[in-house]
Amino acid sequence: MARQEYQSRLQGLRDDVLYMSELVAEQLRTGLDALEEKDERLAEQVIAGDGEINRLYLELEQDCIDLIALQQPVAGDLRFIASSFKIITDLERIGDLATNLGGYALQAEREAYPEVDIRQIGDETLDMLERAMSAYADEHVDGCHAIAERDDEVDEMCTVASQTVVRSLLEVDSFEEDADVDETFQDVSRLFLTIRDLERVGDHAVNIAARTLYMVEQNDELLY
């Protein structure tokens, strides 16, 4: 393969990874909308869209394998391909978490614990994802460190949200019927799962930033 064609394939890989990130970000945004609005149509749209994310992931995985096997890249090119491979794995998992949000939206029949602002947490993690991918696109080192620092804030938001739910449960004097207990249990379980999944989105955004930092500077500071 001529050098020019090889460089074109590397740039194509970068463009495709960024395209995948746009699809995943839209999936996450739609999942948050579905939860907020209790919108069955949006929820089903997110769930149905996961197949496209998985298909694109497999295609990009094969591209990475082909570039390594056929071109035997070294140094910076090898770090770029390996990091891109790890990043699409994180993106695919964020897509799975967005699909989970669609499932939770289908199950939610009422507004439980409105004092917990799930949308705010979700928007923070969505912004982390978009900024992490911007750092990847521009090879922006400072942006990678900023994502890692911001994750601490999101973790704190998730902790506060979980504590709020627990306090609300402790303040309940009694339940009138067994059905109330079951419904409350379902609401709490779903909310804890939602908080957990959004926290994981933030963790995957940090992983993307960590791989980008390693790609650019061979710095493994954020990998551990």
C-alpha positions as a Markdown table, in Angstrom:
| # | Residue | x | y | z |
|---|---|---|---|---|
| 1 | Met | 0.0 | 0.0 | 0.0 |
| 2 | Ala | 1.4 | 3.4 | -1.0 |
| 3 | Arg | 2.3 | 5.8 | 1.8 |
| 4 | Gln | -0.4 | 8.3 | 0.7 |
| 5 | Glu | -3.1 | 5.6 | 0.7 |
| 6 | Tyr | -1.9 | 4.4 | 4.1 |
| 7 | Gln | -2.2 | 7.9 | 5.6 |
| 8 | Ser | -5.6 | 8.3 | 4.0 |
| 9 | Arg | -6.8 | 5.1 | 5.8 |
| 10 | Leu | -5.5 | 6.4 | 9.1 |
| 11 | Gln | -7.4 | 9.6 | 8.6 |
| 12 | Gly | -10.4 | 7.6 | 7.6 |
| 13 | Leu | -10.2 | 5.7 | 10.8 |
| 14 | Arg | -10.1 | 8.9 | 12.8 |
| 15 | Asp | -13.1 | 10.2 | 10.9 |
| 16 | Asp | -15.1 | 7.0 | 11.4 |
| 17 | Val | -14.4 | 6.9 | 15.1 |
| 18 | Leu | -15.6 | 10.5 | 15.4 |
| 19 | Tyr | -18.7 | 9.6 | 13.4 |
| 20 | Met | -19.4 | 6.7 | 15.7 |
| 21 | Ser | -19.0 | 9.0 | 18.7 |
| 22 | Glu | -21.7 | 11.3 | 17.2 |
| 23 | Leu | -24.1 | 8.4 | 16.8 |
| 24 | Val | -23.4 | 7.3 | 20.4 |
| 25 | Ala | -23.9 | 10.9 | 21.8 |
| 26 | Glu | -27.2 | 11.1 | 19.9 |
| 27 | Gln | -28.3 | 7.8 | 21.4 |
| 28 | Leu | -27.4 | 9.0 | 24.9 |
| 29 | Arg | -29.2 | 12.3 | 24.3 |
| 30 | Thr | -32.3 | 10.6 | 23.1 |
| 31 | Gly | -32.2 | 8.1 | 26.0 |
| 32 | Leu | -32.1 | 11.1 | 28.4 |
| 33 | Asp | -35.0 | 12.7 | 26.6 |
| 34 | Ala | -37.0 | 9.5 | 26.8 |
| 35 | Leu | -36.5 | 9.2 | 30.5 |
| 36 | Glu | -37.3 | 12.9 | 31.1 |
| 37 | Glu | -40.4 | 12.8 | 29.0 |
| 38 | Lys | -41.5 | 9.2 | 29.7 |
| 39 | Asp | -41.7 | 9.0 | 25.9 |
| 40 | Glu | -42.2 | 5.4 | 24.7 |
| 41 | Arg | -41.4 | 6.3 | 21.0 |
| 42 | Leu | -38.1 | 7.8 | 21.9 |
| 43 | Ala | -37.3 | 4.9 | 24.2 |
| 44 | Glu | -37.9 | 2.4 | 21.4 |
| 45 | Gln | -35.9 | 4.5 | 19.0 |
| 46 | Val | -32.9 | 4.3 | 21.3 |
| 47 | Ile | -33.3 | 0.5 | 21.8 |
| 48 | Ala | -33.6 | 0.0 | 18.0 |
| 49 | Gly | -30.5 | 2.2 | 17.3 |
| 50 | Asp | -28.2 | 0.0 | 19.3 |
| 51 | Gly | -27.8 | -2.4 | 16.3 |
| 52 | Glu | -26.3 | 0.3 | 14.2 |
| 53 | Ile | -23.7 | 1.1 | 16.9 |
| 54 | Asn | -22.8 | -2.5 | 17.2 |
| 55 | Arg | -22.5 | -2.9 | 13.4 |
| 56 | Leu | -20.2 | 0.1 | 13.1 |
| 57 | Tyr | -18.1 | -1.1 | 16.1 |
| 58 | Leu | -17.4 | -4.4 | 14.3 |
| 59 | Glu | -16.5 | -2.6 | 11.1 |
| 60 | Leu | -14.0 | -0.3 | 12.8 |
| 61 | Glu | -12.6 | -3.2 | 14.8 |
| 62 | Gln | -11.8 | -5.0 | 11.6 |
| 63 | Asp | -10.3 | -1.8 | 10.1 |
| 64 | Cys | -7.9 | -1.5 | 13.1 |
| 65 | Ile | -7.0 | -5.2 | 12.8 |
| 66 | Asp | -6.3 | -4.8 | 9.1 |
| 67 | Leu | -4.1 | -1.7 | 9.6 |
| 68 | Ile | -2.0 | -3.5 | 12.2 |
| 69 | Ala | -1.8 | -6.8 | 10.4 |
| 70 | Leu | -1.1 | -5.5 | 6.9 |
| 71 | Gln | 0.9 | -2.4 | 7.6 |
| 72 | Gln | 2.7 | -3.3 | 10.8 |
| 73 | Pro | 2.7 | 0.3 | 12.0 |
| 74 | Val | 5.2 | 1.5 | 14.6 |
| 75 | Ala | 5.5 | 4.3 | 17.1 |
| 76 | Gly | 2.9 | 7.0 | 16.8 |
| 77 | Asp | 0.8 | 5.3 | 14.2 |
| 78 | Leu | 0.6 | 2.1 | 16.3 |
| 79 | Arg | -0.5 | 4.1 | 19.3 |
| 80 | Phe | -3.1 | 5.9 | 17.3 |
| 81 | Ile | -4.6 | 2.6 | 15.9 |
| 82 | Ala | -4.5 | 0.9 | 19.3 |
| 83 | Ser | -6.0 | 3.8 | 21.1 |
| 84 | Ser | -8.7 | 4.1 | 18.5 |
| 85 | Phe | -9.5 | 0.5 | 19.0 |
| 86 | Lys | -9.9 | 1.0 | 22.7 |
| 87 | Ile | -12.0 | 4.1 | 22.2 |
| 88 | Ile | -14.5 | 2.4 | 20.0 |
| 89 | Thr | -14.9 | -0.2 | 22.7 |
| 90 | Asp | -15.8 | 2.5 | 25.2 |
| 91 | Leu | -18.1 | 4.1 | 22.7 |
| 92 | Glu | -19.9 | 0.8 | 22.1 |
| 93 | Arg | -20.4 | 0.3 | 25.8 |
| 94 | Ile | -21.8 | 3.9 | 26.2 |
| 95 | Gly | -24.2 | 2.9 | 23.5 |
| 96 | Asp | -25.3 | -0.1 | 25.6 |
| 97 | Leu | -25.8 | 2.2 | 28.6 |
| 98 | Ala | -27.9 | 4.6 | 26.4 |
| 99 | Thr | -30.0 | 1.5 | 25.4 |
| 100 | Asn | -30.5 | 0.8 | 29.1 |
| 101 | Leu | -31.9 | 4.3 | 29.6 |
| 102 | Gly | -34.5 | 3.5 | 26.9 |
| 103 | Gly | -35.5 | 0.4 | 28.8 |
| 104 | Tyr | -35.8 | 2.3 | 32.0 |
| 105 | Ala | -38.0 | 4.9 | 30.2 |
| 106 | Leu | -40.4 | 2.1 | 29.1 |
| 107 | Gln | -40.7 | 0.9 | 32.6 |
| 108 | Ala | -41.2 | 4.3 | 34.3 |
| 109 | Glu | -44.9 | 5.1 | 34.6 |
| 110 | Arg | -44.6 | 8.1 | 37.1 |
| 111 | Glu | -42.2 | 10.8 | 38.2 |
| 112 | Ala | -40.5 | 9.2 | 41.2 |
| 113 | Tyr | -38.1 | 11.3 | 43.3 |
| 114 | Pro | -38.3 | 14.5 | 41.3 |
| 115 | Glu | -35.7 | 16.0 | 43.7 |
| 116 | Val | -33.1 | 13.8 | 42.0 |
| 117 | Asp | -32.1 | 15.7 | 38.8 |
| 118 | Ile | -31.2 | 12.8 | 36.5 |
| 119 | Arg | -31.2 | 15.1 | 33.5 |
| 120 | Gln | -28.5 | 17.3 | 35.0 |
| 121 | Ile | -26.2 | 14.3 | 35.7 |
| 122 | Gly | -26.9 | 12.9 | 32.2 |
| 123 | Asp | -26.1 | 16.2 | 30.5 |
| 124 | Glu | -22.8 | 16.4 | 32.4 |
| 125 | Thr | -21.8 | 12.9 | 31.3 |
| 126 | Leu | -22.9 | 13.7 | 27.7 |
| 127 | Asp | -20.7 | 16.8 | 27.7 |
| 128 | Met | -17.8 | 14.8 | 29.1 |
| 129 | Leu | -18.2 | 12.4 | 26.2 |
| 130 | Glu | -18.3 | 15.1 | 23.6 |
| 131 | Arg | -15.3 | 16.9 | 25.1 |
| 132 | Ala | -13.3 | 13.7 | 25.3 |
| 133 | Met | -13.9 | 13.1 | 21.6 |
| 134 | Ser | -13.0 | 16.6 | 20.8 |
| 135 | Ala | -9.7 | 16.0 | 22.6 |
| 136 | Tyr | -9.2 | 12.9 | 20.5 |
| 137 | Ala | -10.0 | 14.8 | 17.3 |
| 138 | Asp | -7.6 | 17.6 | 18.1 |
| 139 | Glu | -5.0 | 15.6 | 20.1 |
| 140 | His | -5.6 | 18.1 | 22.9 |
| 141 | Val | -3.6 | 17.1 | 26.0 |
| 142 | Asp | -5.1 | 19.6 | 28.4 |
| 143 | Gly | -8.6 | 18.6 | 27.4 |
| 144 | Cys | -7.8 | 15.0 | 28.5 |
| 145 | His | -6.8 | 16.1 | 32.0 |
| 146 | Ala | -9.9 | 18.3 | 32.3 |
| 147 | Ile | -12.1 | 15.3 | 31.6 |
| 148 | Ala | -10.5 | 13.3 | 34.4 |
| 149 | Glu | -10.9 | 16.2 | 36.8 |
| 150 | Arg | -14.5 | 16.6 | 35.9 |
| 151 | Asp | -15.3 | 13.0 | 36.5 |
| 152 | Asp | -14.8 | 13.6 | 40.3 |
| 153 | Glu | -17.6 | 16.2 | 40.1 |
| 154 | Val | -19.9 | 13.7 | 38.3 |
| 155 | Asp | -19.1 | 11.0 | 40.9 |
| 156 | Glu | -20.1 | 13.4 | 43.6 |
| 157 | Met | -23.4 | 14.2 | 41.9 |
| 158 | Cys | -24.2 | 10.5 | 41.7 |
| 159 | Thr | -23.3 | 10.0 | 45.3 |
| 160 | Val | -25.6 | 12.9 | 46.4 |
| 161 | Ala | -28.4 | 11.6 | 44.2 |
| 162 | Ser | -28.2 | 8.1 | 45.7 |
| 163 | Gln | -28.1 | 9.5 | 49.2 |
| 164 | Thr | -31.2 | 11.6 | 48.5 |
| 165 | Val | -33.1 | 8.5 | 47.5 |
| 166 | Val | -32.0 | 6.6 | 50.6 |
| 167 | Arg | -33.0 | 9.5 | 52.9 |
| 168 | Ser | -36.4 | 9.7 | 51.2 |
| 169 | Leu | -36.9 | 6.0 | 51.9 |
| 170 | Leu | -36.0 | 6.4 | 55.5 |
| 171 | Glu | -38.5 | 9.2 | 55.9 |
| 172 | Val | -41.4 | 7.0 | 54.8 |
| 173 | Asp | -43.5 | 6.0 | 57.9 |
| 174 | Ser | -45.3 | 3.1 | 56.3 |
| 175 | Phe | -46.9 | 1.7 | 53.2 |
| 176 | Glu | -50.7 | 1.2 | 53.0 |
| 177 | Glu | -50.6 | -1.8 | 50.7 |
| 178 | Asp | -48.1 | -4.4 | 49.4 |
| 179 | Ala | -48.6 | -2.9 | 46.0 |
| 180 | Asp | -47.1 | 0.4 | 47.2 |
| 181 | Val | -44.1 | -1.4 | 48.5 |
| 182 | Asp | -43.6 | -3.2 | 45.1 |
| 183 | Glu | -44.0 | 0.0 | 43.2 |
| 184 | Thr | -41.6 | 1.9 | 45.4 |
| 185 | Phe | -39.0 | -0.9 | 45.2 |
| 186 | Gln | -39.2 | -0.8 | 41.4 |
| 187 | Asp | -38.9 | 3.0 | 41.3 |
| 188 | Val | -35.8 | 2.9 | 43.6 |
| 189 | Ser | -34.2 | 0.0 | 41.8 |
| 190 | Arg | -34.6 | 1.7 | 38.4 |
| 191 | Leu | -33.3 | 5.0 | 39.7 |
| 192 | Phe | -30.2 | 3.5 | 41.3 |
| 193 | Leu | -29.5 | 1.6 | 38.0 |
| 194 | Thr | -29.9 | 4.9 | 36.1 |
| 195 | Ile | -27.5 | 6.7 | 38.4 |
| 196 | Arg | -25.0 | 3.8 | 38.1 |
| 197 | Asp | -25.2 | 3.8 | 34.3 |
| 198 | Leu | -24.7 | 7.5 | 34.0 |
| 199 | Glu | -21.7 | 7.3 | 36.3 |
| 200 | Arg | -20.3 | 4.6 | 34.0 |
| 201 | Val | -20.8 | 6.9 | 31.0 |
| 202 | Gly | -18.5 | 9.3 | 32.8 |
| 203 | Asp | -16.0 | 6.6 | 33.5 |
| 204 | His | -15.9 | 5.6 | 29.8 |
| 205 | Ala | -15.4 | 9.3 | 28.8 |
| 206 | Val | -12.3 | 9.3 | 31.1 |
| 207 | Asn | -11.1 | 6.1 | 29.4 |
| 208 | Ile | -11.4 | 7.9 | 26.1 |
| 209 | Ala | -9.4 | 10.8 | 27.4 |
| 210 | Ala | -6.8 | 8.4 | 28.9 |
| 211 | Arg | -6.3 | 6.6 | 25.6 |
| 212 | Thr | -6.0 | 9.9 | 23.8 |
| 213 | Leu | -3.4 | 11.2 | 26.2 |
| 214 | Tyr | -1.4 | 8.0 | 25.7 |
| 215 | Met | -1.8 | 8.2 | 22.0 |
| 216 | Val | -0.5 | 11.8 | 21.9 |
| 217 | Glu | 2.3 | 11.7 | 24.5 |
| 218 | Gln | 2.7 | 8.0 | 25.4 |
| 219 | Asn | 1.6 | 9.1 | 28.9 |
| 220 | Asp | -0.2 | 6.5 | 30.9 |
| 221 | Glu | -1.0 | 8.8 | 33.8 |
| 222 | Leu | -4.8 | 8.5 | 33.3 |
| 223 | Leu | -4.9 | 4.8 | 32.5 |
| 224 | Tyr | -4.8 | 3.6 | 36.1 |
